[in-house]
Amino acid sequence: MTRRPHFKKNRRAISQIMGSLFMLAIVVPMGTVVVTKGLNEVGEISNRLSSSITYQNEGVREDIVFEHIRFEPAGNQMTISLRNTGTVDLTITKVTMVKTDTQDLIINNNTMAVDAQPNVGTNILLSGNLQFSQRWDDPNYVNSKYEISILTSKGNFFGTVARPFNT
């Protein structure tokens, strides 16, 4: 009797094939979810950046010209005439006026009526009663300079210096 030599054959077991299929069945859906979520996030970031750039570009196109500042000599009222010379509509959010020699805050946005959403090329009048009982022709106020500042909703700042009866 002759014996045949017994050779071991390289065979894969069923469990290895099933394990690979099982791993593939888990990895593919998870990879699809990760790729889809990543693409959505990239799209959102792109949209945010483009809207931010548009907002900043509109802010650069804002411009205000102070046309006239009138101090009412017989009282404590004043009127500021502005013109929107920019290429976009703007909204004035804050108006302040500081007496430069004493740094007193004379006007804050709470003390002046601001009806300020001037369209391109239109004038706007800011007027109101100031928060002091003296008149503009009082010696404490008549010889001083006043820094008038305007802030828009896009963060632009415009300012000028004025004197009573000399503007």
C-alpha positions in Angstrom: 0.0 0.0 0.0 1.3 3.2 -1.0 0.3 6.3 0.7 -0.2 9.5 -1.1 1.5 12.4 0.4 -1.0 14.7 2.1 -0.7 18.3 1.0 -2.4 21.1 2.7 -4.4 23.3 0.4 -4.9 27.0 1.0 -8.6 27.3 1.4 -10.5 30.2 2.8 -13.1 29.5 5.3 -16.6 30.6 4.8 -16.3 32.7 8.0 -13.5 34.9 6.4 -15.7 35.6 3.4 -18.7 36.4 5.5 -16.6 38.6 7.8 -15.3 40.6 4.8 -18.9 41.0 3.4 -20.1 42.1 6.8 -17.4 44.7 7.1 -18.1 46.0 3.6 -21.8 46.2 4.4 -21.0 48.4 7.5 -18.2 50.6 6.0 -20.0 51.6 2.7 -23.1 53.2 4.4 -21.1 54.9 7.0 -18.7 56.3 4.4 -21.7 57.5 2.4 -23.1 59.3 5.4 -19.7 60.9 6.2 -19.2 62.1 2.6 -22.8 63.5 2.3 -22.5 65.4 5.6 -19.1 66.8 4.6 -20.4 68.0 1.3 -23.4 69.7 3.0 -21.0 71.4 5.5 -18.8 72.7 2.6 -21.9 74.1 0.9 -23.0 75.9 4.1 -19.6 77.4 4.6 -19.5 78.6 1.0 -22.9 80.2 1.3 -21.9 82.0 4.6 -18.7 83.3 3.0 -20.5 84.6 -0.1 -23.2 86.4 1.9 -20.5 87.9 4.2 -18.5 89.2 1.2 -21.7 90.8 -0.2 -22.4 92.5 3.2 -18.9 93.9 3.4 -19.0 95.1 -0.2 -22.3 97.0 0.5 -20.7 98.6 3.5 -17.8 99.9 1.4 -20.4 101.5 -1.0 -22.0 103.6 1.8 -21.2 107.3 1.9 -22.8 110.3 3.7 -22.2 114.0 3.1 -22.9 116.6 5.8 -24.7 119.3 3.8 -25.7 121.7 6.6 -25.7 121.9 10.4 -28.1 124.5 11.9 -27.9 125.5 15.5 -31.1 127.3 16.5 -29.8 130.5 18.3 -33.0 131.2 20.3 -33.2 127.6 21.7 -31.4 124.4 22.2 -32.5 122.7 19.0 -30.3 121.8 16.0 -30.8 120.3 12.6 -28.3 118.2 10.6 -28.9 117.9 6.9 -27.3 114.8 5.3 -27.2 113.4 1.8 -26.7 109.7 1.0 -24.2 109.9 -1.8 -23.3 106.2 -1.7 -24.5 103.5 -4.1 -26.6 101.6 -1.5 -29.4 102.5 0.9 -28.2 102.8 4.5 -29.6 102.9 8.0 -28.3 105.3 10.6 -28.1 103.5 13.9 -26.4 106.1 16.2 -25.8 109.8 16.2 -23.6 111.5 18.8 -22.3 115.0 19.4 -19.4 115.8 21.8 -18.3 119.2 22.9 -14.6 119.0 22.1 -13.2 121.3 24.8 -15.0 119.6 27.7 -15.7 116.2 26.2 -19.4 116.5 27.3 -21.7 114.2 25.4 -24.4 116.5 24.2 -26.3 114.2 21.8 -26.7 110.5 22.0 -29.0 108.5 19.8 -31.6 108.6 22.6 -31.8 112.4 22.6 -32.3 113.0 18.8 -35.1 111.7 16.6 -33.5 109.5 14.0 -35.8 108.7 11.1 -32.9 107.5 9.1 -33.1 105.1 6.3 -32.2 107.4 3.4 -32.2 105.9 -0.1 -29.5 106.6 -2.5 -29.4 110.3 -3.5 -31.9 111.5 -0.9 -31.6 114.0 1.9 -32.2 113.3 5.6 -32.9 115.7 8.4 -31.9 114.9 11.9 -33.4 117.3 14.5 -34.4 117.3 18.1 -34.3 118.9 21.4 -31.0 118.7 23.2 -30.6 117.7 26.8 -29.5 121.0 28.2 -31.5 124.0 29.3 -29.3 126.8 27.9 -29.4 128.2 24.5 -26.8 127.9 21.7 -26.0 131.6 22.0 -25.0 131.0 25.7 -21.2 131.8 26.2 -20.6 128.2 27.4 -21.7 126.8 24.0 -21.3 129.5 21.3 -17.5 129.4 21.1 -17.0 125.7 21.2 -16.4 123.1 18.5 -18.7 120.0 18.4 -17.7 116.7 16.9 -20.8 115.1 15.3 -20.6 111.4 14.6 -22.9 109.0 12.7 -22.7 105.2 12.7 -24.5 103.1 10.1 -25.9 99.6 10.5 -23.0 98.2 8.4 -20.5 99.6 10.9 -19.4 102.7 8.9 -18.5 105.8 10.8 -18.9 109.3 9.4 -18.0 112.5 11.3 -17.6 116.2 11.1 -16.7 119.2 13.3 -19.1 122.1 13.6 -19.4 125.4 15.5 -22.6 127.3 16.3 -23.4 130.1 13.8 -20.2 129.2 11.8 -21.3 126.3 9.7 
